[in-house]
Amino acid sequence: MSMDTLQFDFTVDKSTNSVLVIREFDAALPLVWDAFTKQEILDQWWAPKPFTSKTKHMDFKEGGRRFYAMVSPEGNESWQIQDYTSISPKTNFKYFSVFADKDENPHLPGSHWDLNFTEQNGITKVSMTIYNESLERLEKMIEMGFKEGFTMTLNELNRLLETLKN
């Protein structure tokens, strides 16, 4: 299935301080789930090029955490925390995301991510709702180029899935 027939929606709702991203991948659900939940796969795509993702530690379980950096080509690190609040295997997981310093001290406010996974005829749909704790944070996220950056990141995942499938 070609990229243009796969769904990709990006909707900002300022009334709820949220962003809804829906993206379909031409890959089976278990593979897509692993790409979002396994450190060794996540670090291959979870950053817009030319940035790379570097996970310091990750424990994918309720109450667990991923602590990682987006690393610029010059080696500058921008640290983030994902605290996993709920996991329903192969269906849904939720986490609280917040920027942090290199010592894991969070820089509030953050955002709550809610990811839903469904598969139909070999196409996996990931629906991500990102609730920001303030309108100001939402607007800052949009200004910082979140849509463009996250689009590039998801396109990178799409390329990686093609490779992993074969």
C-alpha positions as CSV (number, residue, x, y, z in Angstrom):
1,M,0.0,0.0,0.0
2,S,1.4,3.4,-0.9
3,M,2.1,6.1,1.6
4,D,-0.6,8.4,0.1
5,T,-3.4,6.0,0.8
6,L,-2.3,5.5,4.5
7,Q,-4.1,7.9,6.8
8,F,-2.2,10.7,8.5
9,D,-4.1,13.4,10.4
10,F,-2.7,16.0,12.7
11,T,-5.4,18.1,14.6
12,V,-4.8,20.8,17.2
13,D,-7.7,21.5,19.5
14,K,-7.0,24.6,21.6
15,S,-10.2,24.3,23.5
16,T,-8.8,21.1,25.2
17,N,-5.1,22.0,24.9
18,S,-4.6,18.8,22.9
19,V,-3.2,17.5,19.7
20,L,-4.6,14.4,17.9
21,V,-2.3,12.5,15.6
22,I,-3.6,9.5,13.6
23,R,-1.1,7.6,11.5
24,E,-1.5,4.3,9.6
25,F,1.4,2.0,8.9
26,D,1.5,-0.9,6.4
27,A,2.7,-3.3,9.1
28,A,1.3,-5.8,11.6
29,L,0.2,-4.6,15.0
30,P,2.8,-6.5,17.0
31,L,5.7,-5.0,15.0
32,V,4.2,-1.4,15.4
33,W,3.6,-2.0,19.1
34,D,7.3,-3.1,19.5
35,A,8.5,0.0,17.6
36,F,6.8,2.2,20.3
37,T,7.7,0.1,23.3
38,K,11.1,-1.4,22.8
39,Q,14.2,0.8,23.5
40,E,16.3,-0.8,20.8
41,I,13.7,0.0,18.1
42,L,12.6,3.4,19.6
43,D,16.1,4.8,19.5
44,Q,16.2,4.1,15.7
45,W,13.3,6.5,14.9
46,W,12.1,8.6,17.9
47,A,13.7,11.8,16.7
48,P,13.4,14.0,13.6
49,K,16.6,13.8,11.5
50,P,19.3,14.9,11.8
51,F,18.6,14.4,15.6
52,T,19.0,11.0,17.2
53,S,17.3,9.4,20.2
54,K,19.5,8.1,23.0
55,T,17.7,6.2,25.8
56,K,19.6,6.2,29.2
57,H,17.1,3.7,30.7
58,M,13.7,2.4,30.0
59,D,11.3,0.2,32.0
60,F,8.1,-0.3,29.9
61,K,5.6,-1.2,32.7
62,E,3.0,0.7,34.6
63,G,4.9,2.9,37.0
64,G,8.0,2.5,34.8
65,R,9.9,5.2,33.0
66,R,11.9,6.0,29.8
67,F,14.6,8.6,30.3
68,Y,16.1,9.7,27.0
69,A,17.7,12.5,25.1
70,M,17.2,14.0,21.6
71,V,20.8,14.5,20.5
72,S,21.7,17.2,17.9
73,P,24.4,16.6,15.3
74,E,26.7,18.8,17.4
75,G,26.1,16.5,20.4
76,N,23.7,18.8,22.4
77,E,21.3,16.7,24.5
78,S,17.7,17.6,25.2
79,W,16.5,15.3,27.9
80,Q,12.9,14.0,28.4
81,I,11.0,11.7,30.8
82,Q,8.2,9.4,29.9
83,D,6.4,8.0,33.0
84,Y,4.2,5.1,32.0
85,T,0.8,5.4,33.7
86,S,-1.2,2.6,32.0
87,I,-0.5,-0.3,29.7
88,S,-3.0,-2.6,27.9
89,P,-0.7,-4.8,25.8
90,K,-1.0,-4.4,22.0
91,T,-4.0,-2.0,22.5
92,N,-3.2,1.1,24.5
93,F,-0.6,2.8,26.7
94,K,-0.5,6.1,28.4
95,Y,2.4,8.2,29.7
96,F,3.3,11.5,31.2
97,S,5.9,13.3,29.1
98,V,8.1,16.1,30.5
99,F,11.3,17.8,29.6
100,A,14.1,17.3,32.1
101,D,17.7,18.1,32.9
102,K,20.4,15.5,32.6
103,D,19.9,14.5,36.2
104,E,16.2,13.6,35.6
105,N,14.7,16.7,37.3
106,P,11.5,17.4,35.4
107,H,10.7,20.9,33.9
108,L,7.0,21.2,34.4
109,P,4.4,21.5,32.9
110,G,4.2,18.4,30.8
111,S,1.8,16.5,28.6
112,H,-0.2,13.3,28.9
113,W,0.0,11.0,25.9
114,D,-2.7,8.4,25.1
115,L,-1.8,5.9,22.3
116,N,-4.3,3.5,20.8
117,F,-3.3,0.7,18.4
118,T,-5.7,-1.1,16.1
119,E,-5.1,-3.4,13.1
120,Q,-7.3,-4.0,10.1
121,N,-6.2,-6.1,7.0
122,G,-2.5,-5.8,7.9
123,I,-2.7,-2.0,8.3
124,T,-2.0,-0.7,11.9
125,K,-3.5,2.5,13.0
126,V,-1.9,4.5,15.9
127,S,-4.1,7.2,17.4
128,M,-2.2,9.5,19.7
129,T,-3.9,12.1,21.8
130,I,-1.5,14.5,23.5
131,Y,-3.1,16.6,26.3
132,N,-1.0,19.6,27.5
133,E,-1.2,20.8,31.0
134,S,-1.7,24.4,29.7
135,L,-2.6,26.2,26.6
136,E,0.7,28.0,26.8
137,R,2.6,24.7,26.7
138,L,0.5,23.6,23.7
139,E,1.2,26.8,21.8
140,K,4.9,26.6,22.6
141,M,5.0,23.0,21.4
142,I,3.4,24.1,18.1
143,E,5.7,27.1,17.8
144,M,8.8,24.8,18.3
145,G,7.7,23.0,15.2
146,F,6.2,19.9,16.8
147,K,4.0,19.1,13.7
148,E,6.9,19.2,11.3
149,G,9.2,17.4,13.6
150,F,6.8,14.7,14.6
151,T,5.7,14.2,10.9
152,M,9.4,13.6,10.0
153,T,9.8,11.2,13.0
154,L,6.7,9.2,12.0
155,N,8.0,9.0,8.4
156,E,11.2,7.7,9.8
157,L,9.3,5.0,11.6
158,N,7.4,4.1,8.4
159,R,10.8,3.6,6.6
160,L,12.1,1.5,9.5
161,L,9.0,-0.7,9.6
162,E,9.4,-1.4,5.9
163,T,13.0,-2.6,6.7
164,L,11.9,-4.6,9.8
165,K,9.1,-6.3,7.9
166,N,11.4,-7.8,5.3
